[in-house]
Amino acid sequence: MKRGLLLSILGALTIGLLHAQEARETAFPRATYPDYVVFLPQSEIDSVYYSHNTSIIPVVFRVNKYDLVPNRQLDSIVQVLHRIQVDPAVRIACVWIGGSASPEGPKAWNYRLGEYRSQALARYLAKEAGFPRDQMEVVNLWEDWYSFEVALENGAQIPHKEEVMKILRTEPDNERRKRKIMALDKGYTWHRIIRDVFPPFRNARMAIVCYEQPRDLPAEPQLLPLCDGIPAPRPVQPAAVNPVSVAEPRKWHLAVKTNLLFLAAATANAGVEVELWPHGTLDIPVWYSPYDITPTRKLRLLATQPELRWWPGQVMQGHFIGLHTHVVGFNVAVNDKGRYQDPNHALWGMGLSYGYALSWGKQKQWGVEFNIGVGFAEYDYDVYQNRKDGQLFRSGSDFYWGVTRAGISLSYKWAFPRKK
């Protein structure tokens, strides 16, 4: 009798606990999801970064990279997103995505990294989880000084920590921050920061922002607003992070230019450079010299030298390497011995070059470019007596190895939004 009563009580308690657990999961579905699934009241949807910063999951990239490599973390995110989309107790307001770069690189390239990384994660979730792009809030966080400051406040150890924190609190300009930290001990502290503190900031971070919808409510269709007002995160001192709000559209670049070295040699020239892909451009210069310097001195050229260029950072800014080819028609007389003219076969060849480009102006629209290249040229020629109506007295061909490209070029650039 007592044993039966005890079993009945235990059974009732077990059933009660199961019902309580079911009720808890029904009332609080957040308990069954990871922390980066954030449940907020409708009035607080735009506060996901401020109130849940520690729950925002980062997807870390390699240094200077923005390509996503499939891994278990991404697989888990996709599975959670699939699960939420079919959960009747949960309504997704949006998926918040922010891309960032660690602060050590050039600021223009860091801006592009933040853009590329956020967009890479957005594309991945749209493809693998089938989540609509119009329900994603994609933000370019740029250089992540805010997380750096938070890491120091939470115990990260670096040399000259107090001096570094003082610089972060008192210097709002990011470029001056870098110079001041590097000047502390000839760059040692800065390199320790790059090695030990910055790697986690090379990321695209995300949160799945949800409303709660208890299962016991009538399952009526609801049109819930998207969280289209989520701003980029700001540190305690807003000037410290210089955030960019919603990521601006990708742009492609076009430039017109002239080579000052050829102008100095009385050779008119103009060129155009156009962006073909994020790190590649095509540069096409044309040179034309119709001049007779004197009746017996001529420098007549018509030439072009197309070059494909690869830029490790932003196109038309910084270092580049190029592969060029050249085609030249010529009629040249520089002494009394003869006038050299190309027959039907013009000079041609190929080469490799290196260069560096600088920009200035309010929109960085003006630029100057330095480049030098080496390669080969093959050409045929006819030699005429260097006088009026001079007779042809020799023909030949030759092969040249050496400098094939050189320039100091002035350019003007435009940036146009890409069509989606």
C-alpha positions as CSV (number, residue, x, y, z in Angstrom):
1,M,0.0,0.0,0.0
2,K,2.7,2.5,1.0
3,R,4.8,1.4,-1.9
4,G,2.0,1.9,-4.3
5,L,1.3,5.4,-2.8
6,L,4.9,6.3,-3.1
7,L,5.0,5.2,-6.8
8,S,1.9,7.2,-7.5
9,I,3.4,10.3,-5.9
10,L,6.7,9.9,-7.8
11,G,4.7,9.3,-11.0
12,A,2.7,12.5,-10.5
13,L,5.8,14.5,-9.7
14,T,7.5,13.2,-12.9
15,I,4.5,14.1,-15.0
16,G,4.4,17.5,-13.3
17,L,8.1,18.1,-14.0
18,L,7.6,17.1,-17.6
19,H,4.7,19.4,-18.0
20,A,6.6,22.2,-16.3
21,Q,9.6,21.6,-18.6
22,E,7.2,21.6,-21.6
23,A,5.6,24.8,-20.4
24,R,8.9,26.5,-19.8
25,E,10.1,25.6,-23.3
26,T,6.8,26.8,-24.7
27,A,6.9,30.1,-22.8
28,F,10.6,30.6,-23.2
29,P,11.8,29.1,-26.5
30,R,15.1,30.9,-26.1
31,A,16.2,28.2,-23.6
32,T,16.5,25.7,-26.5
33,Y,18.6,27.9,-28.7
34,P,22.3,29.1,-28.6
35,D,23.0,32.6,-27.2
36,Y,23.4,34.2,-30.6
37,V,19.6,33.7,-31.2
38,V,18.5,36.9,-29.5
39,F,14.9,37.4,-28.3
40,L,13.9,41.0,-27.9
41,P,10.6,42.9,-27.5
42,Q,9.4,44.6,-30.7
43,S,10.3,48.0,-29.3
44,E,14.0,47.0,-28.7
45,I,14.8,45.2,-32.0
46,D,17.3,47.8,-32.9
47,S,19.3,47.4,-29.7
48,V,20.8,43.9,-30.5
49,Y,24.4,45.1,-30.6
50,Y,24.1,47.3,-27.5
51,S,22.3,44.8,-25.2
52,H,23.6,41.5,-26.5
53,N,27.1,42.2,-27.8
54,T,28.6,39.2,-26.0
55,S,26.0,36.9,-27.6
56,I,26.9,37.9,-31.2
57,I,28.8,35.0,-32.7
58,P,31.9,35.9,-34.8
59,V,33.0,34.0,-38.0
60,V,36.7,34.7,-38.0
61,F,38.6,35.1,-41.3
62,R,42.3,34.8,-42.1
63,V,44.3,38.0,-42.2
64,N,43.4,40.2,-45.3
65,K,41.0,37.5,-46.5
66,Y,37.2,37.6,-47.0
67,D,36.4,34.2,-48.5
68,L,34.4,31.9,-46.3
69,V,35.7,28.3,-45.8
70,P,32.9,25.9,-44.8
71,N,33.3,24.5,-41.3
72,R,31.4,23.1,-38.4
73,Q,30.5,26.5,-37.0
74,L,28.9,27.6,-40.2
75,D,27.1,24.3,-40.5
76,S,25.7,24.7,-37.0
77,I,24.5,28.3,-37.8
78,V,22.7,27.0,-40.9
79,Q,21.0,24.2,-38.9
80,V,19.9,26.6,-36.2
81,L,18.5,29.0,-38.8
82,H,16.6,26.1,-40.5
83,R,15.2,25.1,-37.1
84,I,14.0,28.6,-36.2
85,Q,12.3,29.1,-39.5
86,V,10.0,26.1,-38.9
87,D,9.5,26.8,-35.1
88,P,5.9,28.0,-34.7
89,A,6.8,29.6,-31.3
90,V,9.4,31.9,-32.9
91,R,9.2,34.8,-35.4
92,I,12.5,36.1,-37.0
93,A,12.7,39.8,-37.1
94,C,16.0,39.7,-39.0
95,V,19.5,38.3,-39.2
96,W,21.9,41.0,-38.1
97,I,25.4,40.7,-39.8
98,G,28.4,43.0,-39.2
99,G,31.7,42.7,-40.9
100,S,35.0,44.1,-39.5
101,A,38.7,44.3,-39.9
102,S,41.5,44.5,-37.3
103,P,42.9,48.0,-37.3
104,E,46.5,47.4,-38.4
105,G,46.0,47.7,-42.2
106,P,45.4,50.7,-44.4
107,K,42.0,52.3,-43.5
108,A,40.7,52.2,-47.1
109,W,41.4,48.5,-47.3
110,N,40.0,47.8,-43.9
111,Y,36.8,49.5,-45.0
112,R,36.5,47.2,-48.0
113,L,37.3,44.2,-45.8
114,G,34.5,45.0,-43.5
115,E,32.2,45.3,-46.5
116,Y,33.4,42.1,-48.2
117,R,33.3,40.0,-45.0
118,S,29.7,41.0,-44.1
119,Q,28.5,40.4,-47.6
120,A,30.3,37.0,-47.8
121,L,28.4,35.8,-44.7
122,A,25.1,37.2,-46.0
123,R,25.6,35.4,-49.3
124,Y,26.5,32.1,-47.5
125,L,23.4,32.2,-45.3
126,A,21.2,33.1,-48.3
127,K,22.5,30.1,-50.3
128,E,22.9,27.5,-47.6
129,A,20.0,28.3,-45.3
130,G,17.7,29.8,-48.0
131,F,17.2,32.8,-45.8
132,P,15.9,35.9,-47.7
133,R,18.4,38.7,-48.2
134,D,15.7,41.3,-47.6
135,Q,15.5,40.0,-44.0
136,M,19.2,40.5,-43.4
137,E,20.6,43.7,-41.8
138,V,24.1,43.9,-43.2
139,V,26.4,46.4,-41.5
140,N,30.0,47.4,-42.3
141,L,31.8,47.8,-38.9
142,W,35.1,48.8,-40.5
143,E,38.1,48.9,-38.1
144,D,37.1,47.3,-34.8
145,W,38.7,49.6,-32.2
146,Y,35.7,49.1,-29.9
147,S,36.4,45.4,-29.5
148,F,40.0,46.1,-28.9
149,E,39.2,48.5,-26.1
150,V,36.7,46.0,-24.6
151,A,39.4,43.3,-24.7
152,L,41.8,45.4,-22.8
153,E,39.2,46.3,-20.2
154,N,38.4,42.6,-19.8
155,G,41.9,41.6,-19.0
156,A,43.9,41.2,-22.2
157,Q,47.6,41.6,-21.4
158,I,49.9,43.7,-23.6
159,P,53.1,45.8,-22.9
160,H,52.4,49.4,-21.9
161,K,48.7,48.6,-21.3
162,E,47.9,51.7,-19.4
163,E,49.5,53.9,-22.0
164,V,47.6,52.2,-24.8
165,M,44.3,52.6,-23.0
166,K,45.0,56.2,-22.4
167,I,45.6,56.7,-26.1
168,L,42.3,55.0,-26.9
169,R,40.4,57.2,-24.5
170,T,42.0,60.5,-25.5
171,E,42.8,60.2,-29.2
172,P,39.7,60.0,-31.5
173,D,41.6,59.8,-34.8
174,N,42.4,56.2,-35.7
175,E,45.5,56.9,-37.8
176,R,47.1,59.0,-35.0
177,R,46.2,56.2,-32.5
178,K,48.2,53.8,-34.6
179,R,51.2,56.1,-34.8
180,K,51.1,56.9,-31.0
181,I,51.0,53.2,-30.1
182,M,53.8,52.3,-32.5
183,A,55.9,55.1,-31.0
184,L,55.7,53.7,-27.5
185,D,58.6,51.3,-27.9
186,K,59.6,51.4,-31.6
187,G,56.7,49.2,-32.6
188,Y,57.2,46.2,-30.2
189,T,53.8,46.8,-28.4
190,W,52.0,47.3,-31.7
191,H,53.3,44.0,-33.1
192,R,52.3,42.2,-29.9
193,I,48.8,43.6,-30.3
194,I,48.6,42.5,-33.9
195,R,49.8,39.0,-33.0
196,D,47.9,38.4,-29.7
197,V,44.8,40.7,-29.6
198,F,43.7,41.6,-33.2
199,P,43.1,38.1,-34.8
200,P,39.5,37.6,-33.4
201,F,38.5,41.0,-34.8
202,R,38.9,39.8,-38.4
203,N,35.4,38.6,-38.6
204,A,31.8,38.8,-39.7
205,R,29.6,38.6,-36.6
206,M,25.9,37.8,-36.5
207,A,22.9,37.5,-34.4
208,I,19.5,36.0,-35.2
209,V,17.0,38.5,-33.8
210,C,13.6,37.1,-32.9
211,Y,10.3,37.9,-31.4
212,E,8.7,35.3,-29.1
213,Q,5.4,33.8,-30.2
214,P,4.0,31.3,-27.6
215,R,2.6,28.1,-29.1
216,D,-0.7,28.3,-27.3
217,L,-1.6,31.6,-29.1
218,P,-3.8,31.2,-32.3
219,A,-1.6,30.6,-35.3
220,E,-2.6,33.7,-37.3
221,P,-0.3,35.1,-40.0
222,Q,1.5,38.2,-38.8
223,L,3.4,40.8,-40.7
224,L,6.3,41.7,-38.4
225,P,8.6,44.6,-39.1
226,L,12.1,44.0,-40.1
227,C,14.9,45.4,-37.9
228,D,15.9,47.8,-40.6
229,G,17.1,50.4,-38.1
230,I,19.9,48.6,-36.5
231,P,22.9,51.0,-36.5
232,A,26.5,50.1,-36.5
233,P,28.0,49.6,-33.0
234,R,29.5,52.5,-31.2
235,P,31.9,52.4,-28.3
236,V,31.4,54.3,-25.0
237,Q,33.2,57.2,-26.7
238,P,31.6,57.3,-30.1
239,A,34.5,59.0,-31.8
240,A,36.7,56.0,-31.0
241,V,35.3,53.7,-33.6
242,N,34.2,55.9,-36.6
243,P,31.6,53.3,-37.6
244,V,30.1,53.1,-41.0
245,S,26.3,52.6,-40.9
246,V,24.6,50.4,-43.4
247,A,27.2,49.1,-45.9
248,E,27.3,51.2,-49.0
249,P,27.0,49.6,-52.4
250,R,30.0,48.1,-54.1
251,K,31.7,50.4,-56.5
252,W,33.8,50.0,-59.7
253,H,36.4,52.4,-60.7
254,L,37.4,54.2,-63.8
255,A,40.4,56.5,-64.4
256,V,41.8,58.6,-67.2
257,K,45.5,59.5,-67.2
258,T,48.5,60.8,-69.0
259,N,52.2,59.8,-68.7
260,L,54.3,62.8,-67.7
261,L,57.6,61.2,-68.9
262,F,56.2,60.9,-72.5
263,L,54.9,64.5,-72.3
264,A,58.4,65.6,-71.4
265,A,59.6,63.8,-74.5
266,A,57.1,65.7,-76.7
267,T,54.9,62.6,-77.2
268,A,51.2,63.2,-76.7
269,N,49.6,60.4,-74.7
270,A,46.4,59.5,-72.9
271,G,45.1,56.3,-71.2
272,V,42.2,54.8,-69.5
273,E,42.1,52.3,-66.6
274,V,39.0,50.3,-65.7
275,E,38.3,47.9,-62.8
276,L,37.5,44.4,-64.1
277,W,37.1,42.6,-60.7
278,P,37.7,43.5,-57.1
279,H,41.6,43.3,-57.3
280,G,42.1,43.6,-61.1
281,T,42.2,46.4,-63.6
282,L,43.0,46.9,-67.3
283,D,45.2,49.8,-68.2
284,I,45.3,51.0,-71.9
285,P,47.6,53.9,-72.7
286,V,48.0,55.2,-76.3
287,W,51.0,57.3,-77.5
288,Y,51.1,59.5,-80.6
289,S,53.9,61.7,-81.9
290,P,53.4,63.1,-85.4
291,Y,56.3,65.5,-85.2
292,D,59.2,66.3,-87.5
293,I,61.6,68.0,-85.1
294,T,63.6,69.2,-88.1
295,P,63.5,68.1,-91.7
296,T,66.1,65.4,-90.9
297,R,65.1,64.6,-87.3
298,K,61.8,62.8,-86.8
299,L,60.2,61.1,-83.8
300,R,56.9,59.7,-85.1
301,L,55.2,57.0,-83.0
302,L,51.8,55.4,-82.7
303,A,51.8,52.9,-79.9
304,T,49.6,51.2,-77.3
305,Q,50.6,49.0,-74.3
306,P,47.6,47.3,-72.7
307,E,48.4,45.9,-69.2
308,L,46.4,43.7,-66.8
309,R,47.1,44.7,-63.2
310,W,46.6,42.9,-59.9
311,W,46.3,45.1,-56.7
312,P,46.6,43.3,-53.3
313,G,44.5,46.0,-51.7
314,Q,42.1,48.5,-53.2
315,V,42.4,49.0,-56.9
316,M,44.2,52.1,-58.1
317,Q,45.7,52.6,-54.7
318,G,49.0,51.2,-53.4
319,H,51.2,48.5,-54.9
320,F,50.4,46.6,-58.1
321,I,52.0,44.1,-60.5
322,G,51.2,44.0,-64.2
323,L,51.5,41.9,-67.3
324,H,51.7,44.1,-70.4
325,T,52.0,43.7,-74.2
326,H,53.0,46.4,-76.7
327,V,52.5,47.3,-80.3
328,V,54.4,50.2,-81.9
329,G,54.5,51.8,-85.3
330,F,57.5,54.0,-85.8
331,N,59.3,56.4,-88.2
332,V,62.4,57.7,-86.4
333,A,65.5,59.6,-87.5
334,V,67.9,60.7,-84.8
335,N,71.1,61.1,-86.8
336,D,72.3,61.5,-90.3
337,K,73.0,57.8,-90.9
338,G,69.5,56.8,-91.6
339,R,65.7,57.0,-91.0
340,Y,64.2,53.8,-89.4
341,Q,60.7,52.9,-90.3
342,D,58.6,49.9,-89.6
343,P,57.4,47.9,-92.6
344,N,54.0,46.2,-92.4
345,H,55.2,44.4,-89.3
346,A,55.2,46.7,-86.3
347,L,57.2,46.3,-83.1
348,W,55.6,44.0,-80.6
349,G,56.4,42.3,-77.3
350,M,55.5,41.6,-73.7
351,G,56.7,42.3,-70.2
352,L,56.1,42.4,-66.4
353,S,55.9,45.6,-64.4
354,Y,55.6,46.9,-60.8
355,G,54.1,50.1,-59.7
356,Y,52.7,52.2,-56.9
357,A,49.7,54.6,-56.9
358,L,48.8,57.5,-54.6
359,S,45.6,59.4,-54.3
360,W,44.6,62.7,-52.9
361,G,41.6,65.1,-53.0
362,K,38.4,65.2,-51.0
363,Q,37.0,62.1,-52.8
364,K,40.5,60.6,-53.6
365,Q,39.8,61.4,-57.2
366,W,43.3,62.6,-58.2
367,G,46.2,60.3,-58.3
368,V,49.8,59.9,-59.3
369,E,51.3,56.5,-60.4
370,F,54.9,55.4,-60.7
371,N,55.7,52.2,-62.6
372,I,58.6,50.4,-64.3
373,G,58.6,47.2,-66.3
374,V,60.9,44.8,-68.1
375,G,60.4,42.5,-71.0
376,F,61.2,41.9,-74.7
377,A,60.4,43.4,-78.1
378,E,60.7,42.0,-81.6
379,Y,60.7,44.3,-84.6
380,D,61.4,44.6,-88.3
381,Y,62.7,47.8,-89.9
382,D,63.6,49.4,-93.1
383,V,66.4,52.0,-93.2
384,Y,66.2,54.9,-95.6
385,Q,68.8,57.6,-96.4
386,N,68.1,60.5,-94.1
387,R,67.3,63.1,-96.6
388,K,64.3,64.1,-98.7
389,D,63.1,61.2,-100.8
390,G,65.9,59.1,-99.4
391,Q,66.3,55.6,-100.8
392,L,65.9,52.4,-99.0
393,F,69.3,50.8,-98.5
394,R,68.8,48.2,-95.7
395,S,66.2,46.1,-94.0
396,G,66.4,43.9,-91.0
397,S,65.0,42.6,-87.8
398,D,66.1,42.6,-84.2
399,F,65.2,41.4,-80.7
400,Y,65.4,43.5,-77.5
401,W,65.4,42.6,-73.8
402,G,65.3,45.3,-71.2
403,V,63.1,48.1,-69.9
404,T,59.8,48.0,-71.8
405,R,57.6,50.3,-69.6
406,A,58.2,53.3,-67.5
407,G,56.0,56.2,-66.3
408,I,55.0,58.8,-63.9
409,S,51.3,59.2,-64.6
410,L,48.8,61.8,-63.5
411,S,45.2,60.4,-63.2
412,Y,41.6,61.4,-62.4
413,K,39.3,58.7,-61.1
414,W,35.6,58.0,-60.8
415,A,33.8,55.5,-58.6
416,F,30.4,54.2,-59.8
417,P,27.9,52.0,-57.8
418,R,27.8,48.4,-59.1
419,K,24.5,47.1,-60.3
420,K,23.1,44.3,-58.1
